[in-house]
């Protein structure tokens, strides 16, 4: 299967701090990819590396088989909508479309005009007078009318109210189906990703924790609740993602391809949010353990 994005040992360093480290992923084409993690995890850095706005410090990355921003043909294949859904406040909606047409060789002017009309945006209205949701829709229109093979969106709904977020994501899904493009969408709002994404990447503390198709990830992750048990007593094929204990009870989130036969455990499935939080909780627990060891 064709890869839309491949990274091998990818890293980006600012001064002495690694914003992204040892990132190895392979994203197949045709997916809506959710990139999720806490603030400061490295999501924006990864997306800027993928769009060619940054150069890696370590490792390598290819997008649609080429180097990010490696020439006009490569630039035309990738659309990017930044976190603040940037538009020019002093330009009218129609002027944005004309600018897009001049800058993008594959520009679909008819699509852009039709979408603006369907959204009820007034062509003569300046972008600075639009609501947050309208500005986001204008930015999405510019990204889609470019006719990219890959559309990258960096937390485009973070500042929108729930209704505007839903409308934006619905528009994105309709366009994805209609134009058969691949999408990488970052967010820390897992509930939004759960509605639209079929591939998940969890990024915590500058490192990829897990990546894969969401249905396969959910099928292979389980919550186990039962009498207290140390992790070294679990079967070797049950990889512990996170663990919590009381005096009498253990709760594990594990990853395994094998069936779970131990009758001592109550086994439940995870939601996508449960899965993401488990990997984030694992990292938090490891940080607490390291901090305690340093204090000693």
N, C-alpha and C positions, 0 to 999 in steps of 0.2 A: 504494500500500500504506500502511496506517495506521502512523503512527510511535508507538512507545511512549515514546521520549525524544528530544527535539531540543534542541540547545544551539548558540548562535551567539555566537562571541567570548566565551564564558563565562570568567570569571576570579574568583579569590578571593585576597585579600591579607591577611596577618597582619602588621600593622606595615609594615615595609619589604619583607617577603619575600612573593613570589607562590607560593602553594601550588598554584595552578592558573592557567594563562594561555592565552588565545586558543584555547579549546577549542570546536571546531565539529564536531558529530557529529549523525548522524540514524540512530537505531536502529529498524528496522522491528519491528512486533509479531510475536509467535509464535516468537521465537528464545530460545535460552539463550546469553547473551552472556558471554564471558570478558573481564574487565578485568584486564590483567596489566602488571606493571612492577616495578622495584626498590622497596625500602622508601623512603618519602619522595617517591615520584613524583607523588603527588596523588590516588591512587585513593580513599582514604577521604574526602577533601574533595569529590570529584566525587559520590560516593554520598550524602554528607550534603546536598549541594546538591539532588540529585535527590529526596531524601526530605523536603526542607523543613526540615532541622535547621539549615541555614546559609543566609544571604542572600548572593547574589553581590556582588562588588565591581564587576565589569564584565560586560557582555553579558547574555544572557538564557537561560532554560531553561524548557521546558514538558515535563510528564510526563502522558501519556495525554490530551493536548490542553489541560491546565490548569496553573495555577501550583502548584508543589509545596506541599503542606500548605495549600492555599487554601480550606479549609473542611471540614466533616465528610464531605461526599460525596467530596471528593478524597482525604482521609486514608483513607477506607475502601477505596479502590482499590489502595493500595500497602502491601505488607508489607515490614518491614525487620528483618533479623537482624544485629546488630552483631558486631564482630570477636571479642569475648570471649563470644559466645553468651549474652547476659545472661539470667539467671533469678534469682529471689529465693531465696537459700539457706535462709531460715527458713520458706518456704512449701512445702507438700506438692504433689505433682504434680497432684492433683485440685483444689487451691486455685488453681493456675495456670490450669487450664481454666475454673474459675468466674470468675476475674478476666477472662480473655479474653472470655468470654461477655458480661460486663457492659460491657466497653469497646468491643466491635466489633458494629455492627448487623447485619453479614452473617455472623456467627459460625455455623459448622457444628459443633454440639455432638456430633452422632452420629459425624461423621468424626473429631473429636478423640479421643473415647473409644475408638473402634475402633482408631485408630492407636496410641494409648498401650498398649492391650491387646496389639496385634500386636508391639510392640517389647519387651514383657515388663516394662514399667515399672509398679511398684507404686503405685497412686493415693495411698496414705497415706504414701509415703516422701518425706522432705524433699529438696528439690533440692540442698542442700548435701552430701548423702550420696551423690549420684549420681556416676558416673564422668564424665570429660570427654566421652566419646562419648555417654553418655546425656543429659547436659545439652544437648549440641548437638542431639540428636534432639528433646528437649523444646522447645527454642527453635524448631526447624524446624516442629514440630507447631503451635505457637502462630502462626507466620507463615502456614502453609498453611490452618489452620482459619479464619482471618480471611476467607478466600476473596477474596484480592486479584486484580487483573488483572495486576499487576506485583509480583514478589518480588525484593527487593534483599538481597544477602548480602555482607557485608564480611569476607572471609577467614574464613569460618566453620569451616574445617577446619585452620587453621594450627597449632593446638596439639594436634591429634589424632594418634594413632599410625596407621600405614598401614591396618590393618584397620578402625578406626573411620572413617577418611576414606573408604574404599571403601564402607562401609555407608551413610554419610551421603549420598554422592553418588549411590549407587544409589537411595536413598529419594527424593532430589530429582528424579531423572530419571523415576521411576515417577509421582510426583505431577504433574510437568510434562506428561507425556503424558495422564494421566487427566483433569486439570482444564484443560488448554489455556491455561496462563498463560505470560506472558513472565517471564524471569529475567535479572537482571544479577548476575554472580558475580565478585567480585574475588579474586585470588590471585597469589602469586608462585611457586606450584608449577605449572609449565606442564604437567607430566605429568598432573595431575588435570584441568586444563581440556581437555586433548586428548581425554579420554574422554567429556566431556559437552557441550562447547560447539560451536555451529555458527556463531557470530559472534564476532569477535575485535577488541578494542581494545587497542593497545599504548600505554601512557602512560609517558613517560620525562622526568624533570626538568620536571614540571608541564605538559607539552605532549603532545598526541596525535601519535604518530608515524605510525600507520597504523590503519585501521578498515575492516572489511568481513566478508563471509561467508567462513568459513575455507576452504571448498573453492575459492573463487575466488582467495583470497590465495595458497594453495599452488600453484594452477595457473599463476599469473603471476609467481612468484618462483623464481629458479634460482641455482645456484652454478656459476660458471665458473672453471675451472682451466686455465692454459696459460702460454706464454712471457710474460715480463714485458711489460706494456703499460700505458701511462699512461691514466687514465680519459678524457681528452679524445680518445682515438683510438677509443673505443667508439661505436657508432651512437647517434644522438640519441634513439632510442626506447628505449634501455636505460638506465633510471634506476639509478644506483649507490646501493645501500643501505649496503654496507660493503665495505672493500677491505683486503687484506693483501698485502705484497710481500716477496719475498726478492730476492737479486741476479739470479736467473734466472726466477723464477716469480711470477705474479700470481694471486690468488684473489679473485674478486668475488662478492658477492651482489647480484643485479640484479632489478629489477621491469620486466617488459615484457609486452605483449599479443601481440607479434609472434614468429614462429618464429626460432630462432637457427641460422643456416646456416654460420657461420664454422668451418671444420674445425680451426682451431688450438685451439679450446676443448674441453675435456671438460666436458660439461653434466650436472649431477645435480640431482635434486629435493630440496627441503628438507622436514624434519619441521616441525611447528608450533614445537617448541622451537628449532630452527635459525633459523626466521624471527624469532622474538622476540629471540633473542640477537643476530642481525644488526642489528636496530634499536637494541638497547642498545649494541652494540659501536660502531656509527656515532656515537652520542652520546659515548661514552667517547673515541673517537679525536678528535672535534672539540674536546672539552675539553682533551685533551693538546696539540693544535695551538695553541689559544688561550693556554694556559699558557706554552708555549715562546715565543710571540710577545711575551707580556707580559714574560718574563724578559729578552728581548733588548732 
